[in-house]
C-alpha cells in the first residue's frame, strides 16, 4: 500500500485554519528570521484520501474486536465499550493538568478511589498511578527499593531475577544501576530454592518474581521464598503482569511481596492501542510508602488535593500524574465487575487456560504438566524433530485460520515455546475452534509441512525480511 | 456487569475436560492460608447503565473552564474530527504491540509514517515510535548520552520545565549520575557563559528546551558549538510541538537529540495523560536509541512491508544489556499525532503563525495594564512571562469567570515573584482575550 507521502499532491489539504481575528503583526518583527524554518514537508492530502488511507491501514491490522488474541503474558481480554464512552466524557478529557485541585475534584476522587481499590485487591498499603506502563512501573518500584536501602545506609548491588522472567525485569534493574543475577528454575517450573539460598546474600536488594510465573505456574514455595529473601534483609518485588490469575483469590501483599507493579492494559481491560498507552500503577507495603513518587493525593475533609510534601520520595518518573485517561477506563471496569466479577474473571481465565492445556496436550509437548493458572506454555520441539516445522511456522499458519498467534519463543527456558493466554472473555466455542485449528496444524506439520512453512497465505504481505530491515535500516521515508 | 460468556453447562463440560470437580482445585498451588476467605472491598457490581451514570457523576464533579490560558507543558489545541474517527477504529485500538507483522501492517505503516513526519519536523534523520511523555523522553536521552560517552554528569538549563528537570534528576540519581543546573539570563535563555564554565570532560549532555518553559526561543546553534567543543551531546527539547511548524528545528542547528511532548498533535489535555514522548536523533545513534523502531523491508515476493526492527537494542532480546527497559509506548497517541500532522500538512505553519498572532495580541493587551511588565526579552512562540502587581489575585479573578489563568512561576522559581506564564493558542478568540484583559482590569 502507498505511503501517505506518496499520495501527497502539492496544494491539497485535509485541514483548515481559522482566519486571524486579532490585529495582524509581521512575524519577523517579533521572531528573528534566523529562528524561523525554511520549509515544511508534511503530506498534503484531501480529507477523503486521508480517511481512506488510515481506514485501509486499519483493515491490515488485527485487534481483539476482530478475533481471538491468545498472546501469552499480554492478557488480551475484550475491552468493554462502556469504558471507552466513560473515558471520552469531556469532563475527563478537557481538563488541563494544572487546573486548580478545586476544579478537578472528580478526577482526584476517581484516582484516590482507584488507589484504594487496588490496595484492597492486592493487599498493599498504598499505590501510585504515575508510571505510564508496566516497565515504567518496574523502574519506579526498583527505584523505591534503591531509596529504601540508601535511607537505611546499606549498599546493596544485586537484584535476583528468575531465568523465566520478562526481559523488562533485568532491564529495569540495570537502568537503576543494579547488577542483575539470574536465578534458576527447578524441574517443576518454580524457583530453585537451593539456588536462591546460595545467591541470597546481604548484597542482594531484592528478588523480582513474577507469580504466577511466565510458565503460567504459581510459585508453590512462595512462603519459603519470601522467608529466604526477607531473612537476609532483602525485599520481594512482584511483577504483576500476570495478575489476572489471582484477582479475589489471593493477594501479593499477604504473600509477602513488598512492591508490585500492575499493567492496567492487561488485568483491567484497558485497550493496548497497538503498543500503548498502558498504565503501570505501583503498590507498596508499609516499608516503602515514604518513597512513592510525588505528587500524591491527600484527602482533607471532603475534598482531595495534590501534595509534593514527601521529603523521602524518589521524585517524579514522568510529568503530571500518569496516564489518567487510561485509569478512567480501568476504574469503570472495576466498578462494573465489582469484587465478585473480578474473581469470576480470574476463575474463567484459569479454567479457559486449563481447558486449552488439556485439549492440546496430546498434540504438542507440555514441558510442565501440572495445573496452570491463566496461561499454558507448550513447546513445538516435537514438530521440529518430526518435520522441521518450527514454532514460528505454527504461529504464522494460525494467522490463516483467523487467529492472532500466541506469544512465541518466550519464556526462553522452554525451547520453541508457545505461550497461550486465552483470557476469561472467550467462549468455549472459540476455544474449541482454536484448538481444532492447532490440531489441524499439528497434522499438517506431519503431512504437508510446506503448507505450514509457507504460511501465512491469507495476508497482504507474506513473511517479511527482518534481516534486511536490520542490516539496511530504513526507519524514515526519503523522497526519491 | 459480567463479560464472561460461560454458561453453567459450559463450565460443567470444561471442568470435566480439565479433570477437576471444583473450580477451587485450579488454585490448589496457592497455599490454603493465603487464599482469600473474603472478597476485596469494592462496591457492588454495576449494570452498564449504572456504570455510565457513575462515570458521568464523577466527570461532572470536575469544573471545565471556559478558557485555558495555561500551557506549561500541556497545550489546548483544536483536534480535527478525523483524528478521533481513526483512533477509535477497533482494528487499531484493540491491538497489542505489532509482534506479528503480517497482521499488523496497519499500525506498523502508520508508525513508520509518524517516524518520518517527526524526523522531518525535528530536523533529524531518525525518530522512534514514541516514549511515555516529553519528560521521560528527555531523561532517557540524558541516560543514553552518559552511557554512550561513559561520562557521569548531566547539565540541564533551569529554563527547562520544572517537572522535566525533576524526572531527569530521578533517572540520573538511580544511575548514579550527577545533575547540574544552569541559570537563565535576562532574555529567559540559558546563561551561555556559565554553561561554558561548567562544561568539562565529565559532562555527557546538556539539556535545554526551545521554546523553553518561559516560552523563550533558545539560540541553539551557538549552544551546540559550545557543547560539542567539550565533546558533550546536546539534547534539545521543545514545549508545544506546534512550534515546530514555524521555528527552525534544533536538528538543523546541531542538536544530537530532539525530545519533547507530542500531545499538541491531536491528543486532548486528559488531565496530563496519556501523552507521547517524541524522541528523534542523529542517524549515528540508530543502534543505541531506546524504544520501538519500525523499519521498511520486503516480503519474499518483493512487496514492501514494515516490521519492528533493530530489536537487539531492546529488553526482550538483550535483557540487562538493553539500551532501555521500555516496552509499551504510546502507540495510539502517536497514531493520533500522525493523523493530525497529515491532516494539517502545510497548514501546520499557518496554525503556528496564528498562535503567534494571538499570543502577541494577548501580550500587548496585558502589558498595557498598569504595573504589568514583560519579564524576558527573547522572542517567544505562544507562551510568555509577565510580572504583575498581584498574580494570585489575577488568577482568582479569572477563576471566577471560569478561566484558568497563567501559571504562577514563583512555585518553581522563588525569585520570579508575581510572575505569570500565559499561553495563547488558536483556541482563544479576540473576544476571549478582551474578556480576559477586562476581567484582570476589574472591568467585569
Interface residues (C-beta under 8 A of the other chain):
Chain A: X1 X3 X4 X5 X8 X12 X13 X14 X15 X16 X17 X18 X20 X21 X22 X23 X24 X25 X27 X30 X31 X32 X34 X35 X36 X37 X38 X40 X41 X42 X43 X44 X45 X47 X50 X51 X53 X54 X55 X57 X58 X59 X60 X61 X62 X63 X64 X65 X66 X69 X71 X74 X76 X77 X78 X79 X80 X82 X84 X85 X86 X89 X90 X91 X92 X93 X94 X95 X96 X97 X98 X99 X100 X102 X103 X104 X105 X106 X107 X109 X110 X117 X120 X121 X132 X133 X134 X135 X136 X138 X139 X142 X143 X146 X166 X167 X168 X170 X171 X172 X173 X174 X175 X176 X177 X180 X217 X218 X219 X220 X222 X223 X246 X247 X248 X249 X250 X251 X254 X255 X263 X265 X269 X271 X272 X273 X274 X275 X276 X277 X278 X279 X293 X314 X315 X316 X317 X318 X319 X320 X321 X322 X323 X324 X325 X326 X328 X332 X334 X335 X336 X337 X338 X339 X340 X341 X342 X343 X344 X345 X347 X348 X350 X351 X352 X354 X355 X357 X358 X359 X370 X371 X373 X395 X396 X399 X404 X405 X407 X410 X424 X425 X426 X427 X428 X456 X459 X460 X461 X462 X463 X464 X465 X466 X468 X469 X470 X473 X474 X475 X476 X477
Chain B: X1 X2 X3 X4 X5 X6 X10 X11 X13 X14 X15 X17 X18 X19 X20 X23 X25 X26 X27 X28 X29 X30 X31 X34 X35 X36 X39 X40 X41 X42 X43 X44 X45 X46 X48 X51 X52 X54 X55 X56 X58 X59 X60 X61 X62 X63 X64 X65 X68 X70 X72 X73 X74 X76 X80 X82 X85 X86 X87 X88 X89 X90 X91 X92 X93 X94 X95 X96 X97 X98 X99 X100 X101 X102 X103 X104 X105 X106 X107 X109 X110 X111 X112 X113 X115 X116 X117 X119 X120 X121 X125 X126 X127 X129 X130 X132 X133 X134 X135 X136 X143 X161 X163 X164 X166 X167 X169 X170 X171 X173 X174 X175 X176 X217 X219 X244 X245 X246 X247 X248 X249 X252 X261 X268 X269 X270 X271 X272 X273 X274 X275 X286 X292 X293 X294 X295 X296 X297 X298 X299 X300 X301 X303 X304 X305 X306 X307 X309 X310 X311 X312 X314 X315 X316 X317 X318 X319 X320 X321 X322 X324 X325 X326 X327 X328 X329 X330 X331 X332 X333 X335 X339 X341 X342 X343 X344 X345 X346 X347 X348 X349 X350 X351 X353 X354 X356 X357 X358 X360 X361 X379 X380 X381 X399 X404 X407 X426 X429 X430 X431 X433
